Amino acid sequence: MAGLFGYRLSPESGATFQTLAALLDATMRGLVVMALSMLDLATHRTQASPFGAATRHEWSLAALGTASIASALLEPDPTIEWDDERLARLRQGLSRLTLPDR
């Protein structure tokens, strides 16, 4: 998925995609386990403008946690050229990930 959206692992991070998956999994599991005793944790939202965003938006803790990990380990792939052909391939790839209409 990272490559599909034009990202790669940051060489400086020393991480692998297995590292990324383990950290994301641990974050989500931790939030689920904590939510068992702190019920409002699952529905808590915060207004934030992380990662240099120009405007504030509502973020769940799960979204903020996973996006934080991803932004720490991923970077835009400088070898990718965003042209019409690339966008067409991206659309095609995304269409394969959706459920067909009934």
PyMOL CGO cylinders between C-alpha atoms (Angstrom):
from pymol import cmd
from pymol.cgo import CYLINDER

trace = [
    CYLINDER, 0.00, 0.00, 0.00, 2.84, 2.39, 0.75, 0.3, 1, 1, 1, 1, 1, 1,
    CYLINDER, 2.84, 2.39, 0.75, 4.21, 2.05, -2.76, 0.3, 1, 1, 1, 1, 1, 1,
    CYLINDER, 4.21, 2.05, -2.76, 0.75, 2.45, -4.26, 0.3, 1, 1, 1, 1, 1, 1,
    CYLINDER, 0.75, 2.45, -4.26, 0.44, 5.86, -2.58, 0.3, 1, 1, 1, 1, 1, 1,
    CYLINDER, 0.44, 5.86, -2.58, 3.99, 6.89, -3.47, 0.3, 1, 1, 1, 1, 1, 1,
    CYLINDER, 3.99, 6.89, -3.47, 5.72, 6.24, -0.15, 0.3, 1, 1, 1, 1, 1, 1,
    CYLINDER, 5.72, 6.24, -0.15, 8.69, 4.16, 0.89, 0.3, 1, 1, 1, 1, 1, 1,
    CYLINDER, 8.69, 4.16, 0.89, 10.33, 3.27, 4.18, 0.3, 1, 1, 1, 1, 1, 1,
    CYLINDER, 10.33, 3.27, 4.18, 12.68, 6.01, 5.27, 0.3, 1, 1, 1, 1, 1, 1,
    CYLINDER, 12.68, 6.01, 5.27, 16.22, 4.62, 4.94, 0.3, 1, 1, 1, 1, 1, 1,
    CYLINDER, 16.22, 4.62, 4.94, 17.25, 6.50, 8.10, 0.3, 1, 1, 1, 1, 1, 1,
    CYLINDER, 17.25, 6.50, 8.10, 14.56, 4.76, 10.18, 0.3, 1, 1, 1, 1, 1, 1,
    CYLINDER, 14.56, 4.76, 10.18, 16.24, 1.37, 9.93, 0.3, 1, 1, 1, 1, 1, 1,
    CYLINDER, 16.24, 1.37, 9.93, 12.72, -0.10, 9.86, 0.3, 1, 1, 1, 1, 1, 1,
    CYLINDER, 12.72, -0.10, 9.86, 11.22, -2.82, 7.73, 0.3, 1, 1, 1, 1, 1, 1,
    CYLINDER, 11.22, -2.82, 7.73, 7.58, -3.22, 6.78, 0.3, 1, 1, 1, 1, 1, 1,
    CYLINDER, 7.58, -3.22, 6.78, 7.45, -5.91, 9.48, 0.3, 1, 1, 1, 1, 1, 1,
    CYLINDER, 7.45, -5.91, 9.48, 8.59, -3.27, 12.00, 0.3, 1, 1, 1, 1, 1, 1,
    CYLINDER, 8.59, -3.27, 12.00, 5.91, -0.90, 10.77, 0.3, 1, 1, 1, 1, 1, 1,
    CYLINDER, 5.91, -0.90, 10.77, 3.24, -3.61, 10.98, 0.3, 1, 1, 1, 1, 1, 1,
    CYLINDER, 3.24, -3.61, 10.98, 4.34, -4.63, 14.50, 0.3, 1, 1, 1, 1, 1, 1,
    CYLINDER, 4.34, -4.63, 14.50, 4.19, -1.05, 15.78, 0.3, 1, 1, 1, 1, 1, 1,
    CYLINDER, 4.19, -1.05, 15.78, 0.80, -0.42, 14.20, 0.3, 1, 1, 1, 1, 1, 1,
    CYLINDER, 0.80, -0.42, 14.20, -0.53, -3.70, 15.57, 0.3, 1, 1, 1, 1, 1, 1,
    CYLINDER, -0.53, -3.70, 15.57, 0.78, -2.96, 19.07, 0.3, 1, 1, 1, 1, 1, 1,
    CYLINDER, 0.78, -2.96, 19.07, -0.79, 0.49, 19.03, 0.3, 1, 1, 1, 1, 1, 1,
    CYLINDER, -0.79, 0.49, 19.03, -4.19, -0.82, 17.97, 0.3, 1, 1, 1, 1, 1, 1,
    CYLINDER, -4.19, -0.82, 17.97, -4.08, -3.74, 20.43, 0.3, 1, 1, 1, 1, 1, 1,
    CYLINDER, -4.08, -3.74, 20.43, -3.08, -1.40, 23.22, 0.3, 1, 1, 1, 1, 1, 1,
    CYLINDER, -3.08, -1.40, 23.22, -5.99, 0.93, 22.49, 0.3, 1, 1, 1, 1, 1, 1,
    CYLINDER, -5.99, 0.93, 22.49, -8.42, -2.01, 22.36, 0.3, 1, 1, 1, 1, 1, 1,
    CYLINDER, -8.42, -2.01, 22.36, -7.16, -3.45, 25.67, 0.3, 1, 1, 1, 1, 1, 1,
    CYLINDER, -7.16, -3.45, 25.67, -7.25, -0.05, 27.35, 0.3, 1, 1, 1, 1, 1, 1,
    CYLINDER, -7.25, -0.05, 27.35, -10.75, 0.64, 26.03, 0.3, 1, 1, 1, 1, 1, 1,
    CYLINDER, -10.75, 0.64, 26.03, -12.03, -2.41, 27.94, 0.3, 1, 1, 1, 1, 1, 1,
    CYLINDER, -12.03, -2.41, 27.94, -11.54, -0.52, 31.20, 0.3, 1, 1, 1, 1, 1, 1,
    CYLINDER, -11.54, -0.52, 31.20, -11.77, 3.03, 29.84, 0.3, 1, 1, 1, 1, 1, 1,
    CYLINDER, -11.77, 3.03, 29.84, -14.89, 2.89, 27.67, 0.3, 1, 1, 1, 1, 1, 1,
    CYLINDER, -14.89, 2.89, 27.67, -14.69, 6.49, 26.44, 0.3, 1, 1, 1, 1, 1, 1,
    CYLINDER, -14.69, 6.49, 26.44, -11.24, 5.84, 24.95, 0.3, 1, 1, 1, 1, 1, 1,
    CYLINDER, -11.24, 5.84, 24.95, -12.72, 4.19, 21.85, 0.3, 1, 1, 1, 1, 1, 1,
    CYLINDER, -12.72, 4.19, 21.85, -14.90, 7.18, 21.03, 0.3, 1, 1, 1, 1, 1, 1,
    CYLINDER, -14.90, 7.18, 21.03, -12.58, 9.97, 22.19, 0.3, 1, 1, 1, 1, 1, 1,
    CYLINDER, -12.58, 9.97, 22.19, -11.81, 12.57, 19.53, 0.3, 1, 1, 1, 1, 1, 1,
    CYLINDER, -11.81, 12.57, 19.53, -9.34, 15.41, 19.61, 0.3, 1, 1, 1, 1, 1, 1,
    CYLINDER, -9.34, 15.41, 19.61, -8.93, 18.50, 17.46, 0.3, 1, 1, 1, 1, 1, 1,
    CYLINDER, -8.93, 18.50, 17.46, -5.45, 18.49, 15.99, 0.3, 1, 1, 1, 1, 1, 1,
    CYLINDER, -5.45, 18.49, 15.99, -3.35, 19.65, 13.07, 0.3, 1, 1, 1, 1, 1, 1,
    CYLINDER, -3.35, 19.65, 13.07, -0.58, 17.06, 13.11, 0.3, 1, 1, 1, 1, 1, 1,
    CYLINDER, -0.58, 17.06, 13.11, 2.21, 16.56, 10.59, 0.3, 1, 1, 1, 1, 1, 1,
    CYLINDER, 2.21, 16.56, 10.59, 2.23, 20.19, 9.49, 0.3, 1, 1, 1, 1, 1, 1,
    CYLINDER, 2.23, 20.19, 9.49, -1.44, 20.32, 8.50, 0.3, 1, 1, 1, 1, 1, 1,
    CYLINDER, -1.44, 20.32, 8.50, -2.71, 23.84, 7.88, 0.3, 1, 1, 1, 1, 1, 1,
    CYLINDER, -2.71, 23.84, 7.88, -6.07, 23.29, 9.59, 0.3, 1, 1, 1, 1, 1, 1,
    CYLINDER, -6.07, 23.29, 9.59, -7.34, 21.48, 12.66, 0.3, 1, 1, 1, 1, 1, 1,
    CYLINDER, -7.34, 21.48, 12.66, -9.59, 18.46, 12.24, 0.3, 1, 1, 1, 1, 1, 1,
    CYLINDER, -9.59, 18.46, 12.24, -11.11, 15.83, 14.46, 0.3, 1, 1, 1, 1, 1, 1,
    CYLINDER, -11.11, 15.83, 14.46, -8.87, 12.79, 15.04, 0.3, 1, 1, 1, 1, 1, 1,
    CYLINDER, -8.87, 12.79, 15.04, -9.52, 9.55, 16.89, 0.3, 1, 1, 1, 1, 1, 1,
    CYLINDER, -9.52, 9.55, 16.89, -6.72, 8.26, 19.08, 0.3, 1, 1, 1, 1, 1, 1,
    CYLINDER, -6.72, 8.26, 19.08, -6.34, 5.25, 16.77, 0.3, 1, 1, 1, 1, 1, 1,
    CYLINDER, -6.34, 5.25, 16.77, -6.00, 7.49, 13.72, 0.3, 1, 1, 1, 1, 1, 1,
    CYLINDER, -6.00, 7.49, 13.72, -3.55, 9.83, 15.45, 0.3, 1, 1, 1, 1, 1, 1,
    CYLINDER, -3.55, 9.83, 15.45, -1.44, 6.93, 16.75, 0.3, 1, 1, 1, 1, 1, 1,
    CYLINDER, -1.44, 6.93, 16.75, -1.25, 5.03, 13.47, 0.3, 1, 1, 1, 1, 1, 1,
    CYLINDER, -1.25, 5.03, 13.47, -0.62, 8.17, 11.42, 0.3, 1, 1, 1, 1, 1, 1,
    CYLINDER, -0.62, 8.17, 11.42, 2.16, 9.18, 13.84, 0.3, 1, 1, 1, 1, 1, 1,
    CYLINDER, 2.16, 9.18, 13.84, 3.91, 5.85, 13.40, 0.3, 1, 1, 1, 1, 1, 1,
    CYLINDER, 3.91, 5.85, 13.40, 3.50, 5.94, 9.64, 0.3, 1, 1, 1, 1, 1, 1,
    CYLINDER, 3.50, 5.94, 9.64, 4.85, 9.47, 9.37, 0.3, 1, 1, 1, 1, 1, 1,
    CYLINDER, 4.85, 9.47, 9.37, 7.87, 8.53, 11.49, 0.3, 1, 1, 1, 1, 1, 1,
    CYLINDER, 7.87, 8.53, 11.49, 8.82, 5.58, 9.27, 0.3, 1, 1, 1, 1, 1, 1,
    CYLINDER, 8.82, 5.58, 9.27, 7.55, 6.47, 5.79, 0.3, 1, 1, 1, 1, 1, 1,
    CYLINDER, 7.55, 6.47, 5.79, 8.56, 9.20, 3.37, 0.3, 1, 1, 1, 1, 1, 1,
    CYLINDER, 8.56, 9.20, 3.37, 7.53, 10.20, -0.16, 0.3, 1, 1, 1, 1, 1, 1,
    CYLINDER, 7.53, 10.20, -0.16, 9.38, 8.09, -2.71, 0.3, 1, 1, 1, 1, 1, 1,
    CYLINDER, 9.38, 8.09, -2.71, 11.50, 10.55, -4.72, 0.3, 1, 1, 1, 1, 1, 1,
    CYLINDER, 11.50, 10.55, -4.72, 11.67, 8.16, -7.68, 0.3, 1, 1, 1, 1, 1, 1,
    CYLINDER, 11.67, 8.16, -7.68, 7.94, 8.34, -8.34, 0.3, 1, 1, 1, 1, 1, 1,
    CYLINDER, 7.94, 8.34, -8.34, 6.67, 10.79, -10.93, 0.3, 1, 1, 1, 1, 1, 1,
    CYLINDER, 6.67, 10.79, -10.93, 3.05, 11.80, -10.42, 0.3, 1, 1, 1, 1, 1, 1,
    CYLINDER, 3.05, 11.80, -10.42, 1.83, 11.99, -13.99, 0.3, 1, 1, 1, 1, 1, 1,
    CYLINDER, 1.83, 11.99, -13.99, -1.44, 10.98, -15.67, 0.3, 1, 1, 1, 1, 1, 1,
    CYLINDER, -1.44, 10.98, -15.67, -0.21, 7.42, -16.19, 0.3, 1, 1, 1, 1, 1, 1,
    CYLINDER, -0.21, 7.42, -16.19, 0.67, 7.03, -12.49, 0.3, 1, 1, 1, 1, 1, 1,
    CYLINDER, 0.67, 7.03, -12.49, -2.71, 8.42, -11.43, 0.3, 1, 1, 1, 1, 1, 1,
    CYLINDER, -2.71, 8.42, -11.43, -4.50, 6.00, -13.77, 0.3, 1, 1, 1, 1, 1, 1,
    CYLINDER, -4.50, 6.00, -13.77, -2.56, 3.06, -12.29, 0.3, 1, 1, 1, 1, 1, 1,
    CYLINDER, -2.56, 3.06, -12.29, -3.38, 4.29, -8.79, 0.3, 1, 1, 1, 1, 1, 1,
    CYLINDER, -3.38, 4.29, -8.79, -7.10, 4.46, -9.60, 0.3, 1, 1, 1, 1, 1, 1,
    CYLINDER, -7.10, 4.46, -9.60, -6.95, 0.99, -11.11, 0.3, 1, 1, 1, 1, 1, 1,
    CYLINDER, -6.95, 0.99, -11.11, -5.15, -0.40, -8.06, 0.3, 1, 1, 1, 1, 1, 1,
    CYLINDER, -5.15, -0.40, -8.06, -7.63, 1.18, -5.69, 0.3, 1, 1, 1, 1, 1, 1,
    CYLINDER, -7.63, 1.18, -5.69, -10.60, -0.12, -7.67, 0.3, 1, 1, 1, 1, 1, 1,
    CYLINDER, -10.60, -0.12, -7.67, -9.31, -3.67, -7.13, 0.3, 1, 1, 1, 1, 1, 1,
    CYLINDER, -9.31, -3.67, -7.13, -9.45, -3.10, -3.36, 0.3, 1, 1, 1, 1, 1, 1,
    CYLINDER, -9.45, -3.10, -3.36, -13.14, -2.26, -3.27, 0.3, 1, 1, 1, 1, 1, 1,
    CYLINDER, -13.14, -2.26, -3.27, -16.08, -4.62, -3.08, 0.3, 1, 1, 1, 1, 1, 1,
    CYLINDER, -16.08, -4.62, -3.08, -18.02, -4.95, -6.33, 0.3, 1, 1, 1, 1, 1, 1,
    CYLINDER, -18.02, -4.95, -6.33, -21.47, -3.39, -6.52, 0.3, 1, 1, 1, 1, 1, 1,
    CYLINDER, -21.47, -3.39, -6.52, -24.36, -5.81, -6.09, 0.3, 1, 1, 1, 1, 1, 1,
]
cmd.load_cgo(trace, "trace")
